Amino acid sequence: MPYCEFNGVIPRFTSACSVGYGCMVINPPLSLFPCVSLFMKGPSVLSVNKDIGSFLLKYYGPRIRQLKWKTGVFEKCDSCVYRMRKKCQGGCLTYKTQYSSRKVQ
């Protein structure tokens, strides 16, 4: 949820989305996704050598950064100070790519 929805009071429990570097999903056929609900199929977990965190950052990083900062869920996200300072990505990436009227491709 975007910070602005909290009426200027940023709760302590909020943090930046960790998709693509702080979380991952291993599917039954052993393919990787960067998030449980963001369907961006990656390679097999068996093809990753030692440092899976670095691998995920290199593999998903550019695409995730593009999705995070391209647009927000709401029109007001475009001029939001939190988004400009990269403190808020303007909502969940899954929502932004799948359900929002302002879909990011």
C-alpha positions as a LaTeX table, in Angstrom:
\begin{tabular}{lrrr}
\hline
Residue & $x$ (\AA) & $y$ (\AA) & $z$ (\AA) \\
\hline
Met1 & 0.00 & 0.00 & 0.00 \\
Pro2 & 1.43 & 3.43 & $-0.89$ \\
Tyr3 & 2.67 & 5.55 & 2.03 \\
Cys4 & 0.27 & 8.37 & 1.20 \\
Glu5 & $-2.67$ & 6.15 & 2.08 \\
Phe6 & $-1.55$ & 6.44 & 5.71 \\
Asn7 & $-2.32$ & 10.21 & 5.69 \\
Gly8 & 1.25 & 11.34 & 6.19 \\
Val9 & 1.96 & 9.04 & 9.13 \\
Ile10 & 4.35 & 6.36 & 7.97 \\
Pro11 & 3.87 & 3.29 & 10.14 \\
Arg12 & 6.95 & 1.57 & 11.50 \\
Phe13 & 6.02 & $-1.76$ & 9.95 \\
Thr14 & 6.28 & $-0.55$ & 6.34 \\
Ser15 & 9.37 & $-1.20$ & 4.33 \\
Ala16 & 10.41 & $-1.34$ & 0.72 \\
Cys17 & 9.36 & $-4.37$ & $-1.27$ \\
Ser18 & 12.03 & $-7.06$ & $-1.25$ \\
Val19 & 10.94 & $-8.67$ & $-4.51$ \\
Gly20 & 13.86 & $-9.86$ & $-6.62$ \\
Tyr21 & 16.46 & $-9.82$ & $-3.86$ \\
Gly22 & 14.93 & $-10.53$ & $-0.46$ \\
Cys23 & 12.42 & $-13.18$ & $-1.39$ \\
Met24 & 11.85 & $-15.84$ & $-4.01$ \\
Val25 & 9.53 & $-18.70$ & $-4.84$ \\
Ile26 & 10.64 & $-22.13$ & $-5.98$ \\
Asn27 & 7.88 & $-23.70$ & $-8.04$ \\
Pro28 & 7.23 & $-27.46$ & $-8.31$ \\
Pro29 & 9.23 & $-27.76$ & $-11.57$ \\
Leu30 & 12.07 & $-25.95$ & $-9.68$ \\
Ser31 & 11.75 & $-22.69$ & $-11.65$ \\
Leu32 & 12.18 & $-19.45$ & $-9.74$ \\
Phe33 & 9.75 & $-16.52$ & $-9.36$ \\
Pro34 & 10.79 & $-13.29$ & $-7.61$ \\
Cys35 & 7.58 & $-13.15$ & $-5.54$ \\
Val36 & 4.70 & $-15.44$ & $-4.67$ \\
Ser37 & 2.28 & $-13.37$ & $-6.76$ \\
Leu38 & 4.53 & $-11.74$ & $-9.37$ \\
Phe39 & 4.64 & $-14.20$ & $-12.24$ \\
Met40 & 8.04 & $-13.64$ & $-13.84$ \\
Lys41 & 9.40 & $-17.09$ & $-14.53$ \\
Gly42 & 13.10 & $-17.47$ & $-14.01$ \\
Pro43 & 15.58 & $-20.28$ & $-14.53$ \\
Ser44 & 15.70 & $-23.52$ & $-12.58$ \\
Val45 & 17.04 & $-23.32$ & $-9.06$ \\
Leu46 & 19.41 & $-26.12$ & $-10.10$ \\
Ser47 & 21.16 & $-23.77$ & $-12.53$ \\
Val48 & 22.17 & $-21.40$ & $-9.72$ \\
Asn49 & 25.63 & $-21.99$ & $-8.28$ \\
Lys50 & 26.37 & $-20.70$ & $-4.78$ \\
Asp51 & 25.07 & $-17.21$ & $-4.07$ \\
Ile52 & 21.39 & $-17.29$ & $-5.00$ \\
Gly53 & 20.84 & $-13.75$ & $-3.66$ \\
Ser54 & 23.38 & $-12.24$ & $-6.05$ \\
Phe55 & 22.02 & $-14.35$ & $-8.88$ \\
Leu56 & 18.45 & $-13.16$ & $-8.29$ \\
Leu57 & 19.55 & $-9.54$ & $-8.09$ \\
Lys58 & 21.36 & $-9.81$ & $-11.43$ \\
Tyr59 & 18.60 & $-11.82$ & $-13.10$ \\
Tyr60 & 15.54 & $-9.88$ & $-11.92$ \\
Gly61 & 17.10 & $-6.57$ & $-10.83$ \\
Pro62 & 16.78 & $-4.49$ & $-14.02$ \\
Arg63 & 13.18 & $-5.55$ & $-14.70$ \\
Ile64 & 12.13 & $-5.11$ & $-11.06$ \\
Arg65 & 13.67 & $-1.62$ & $-10.88$ \\
Gln66 & 11.82 & $-0.66$ & $-14.05$ \\
Leu67 & 8.51 & $-1.88$ & $-12.63$ \\
Lys68 & 9.07 & $-0.25$ & $-9.25$ \\
Trp69 & 9.75 & 3.27 & $-10.47$ \\
Lys70 & 7.95 & 3.53 & $-13.82$ \\
Thr71 & 4.55 & 4.45 & $-12.42$ \\
Gly72 & 2.44 & 4.17 & $-9.28$ \\
Val73 & $-0.96$ & 2.63 & $-8.72$ \\
Phe74 & $-2.64$ & 6.05 & $-8.50$ \\
Glu75 & $-2.19$ & 9.15 & $-10.68$ \\
Lys76 & $-1.11$ & 11.10 & $-7.59$ \\
Cys77 & 1.91 & 8.75 & $-7.34$ \\
Asp78 & 3.47 & 10.51 & $-10.34$ \\
Ser79 & 4.16 & 13.66 & $-8.32$ \\
Cys80 & 4.51 & 12.09 & $-4.86$ \\
Val81 & 7.56 & 13.13 & $-2.85$ \\
Tyr82 & 7.92 & 9.62 & $-1.37$ \\
Arg83 & 8.10 & 8.10 & $-4.85$ \\
Met84 & 10.51 & 10.79 & $-6.11$ \\
Arg85 & 12.82 & 10.00 & $-3.18$ \\
Lys86 & 12.39 & 6.26 & $-3.87$ \\
Lys87 & 10.90 & 5.67 & $-0.43$ \\
Cys88 & 7.67 & 4.31 & $-1.91$ \\
Gln89 & 7.20 & 2.40 & $-5.15$ \\
Gly90 & 3.54 & 3.38 & $-5.41$ \\
Gly91 & 1.97 & 0.05 & $-4.47$ \\
Cys92 & 2.50 & $-3.65$ & $-4.93$ \\
Leu93 & 4.25 & $-4.67$ & $-8.16$ \\
Thr94 & 1.75 & $-7.47$ & $-8.70$ \\
Tyr95 & $-1.14$ & $-5.05$ & $-8.51$ \\
Lys96 & 0.68 & $-2.60$ & $-10.78$ \\
Thr97 & 1.35 & $-5.27$ & $-13.43$ \\
Gln98 & $-1.86$ & $-7.30$ & $-13.25$ \\
Tyr99 & $-4.83$ & $-5.32$ & $-11.94$ \\
Ser100 & $-4.32$ & $-1.57$ & $-12.00$ \\
Ser101 & $-5.91$ & 0.60 & $-14.66$ \\
Arg102 & $-2.37$ & 2.09 & $-14.94$ \\
Lys103 & $-0.77$ & $-1.28$ & $-15.77$ \\
Val104 & 2.99 & $-1.44$ & $-16.12$ \\
Gln105 & 4.26 & $-3.84$ & $-18.75$ \\
\hline
\end{tabular}
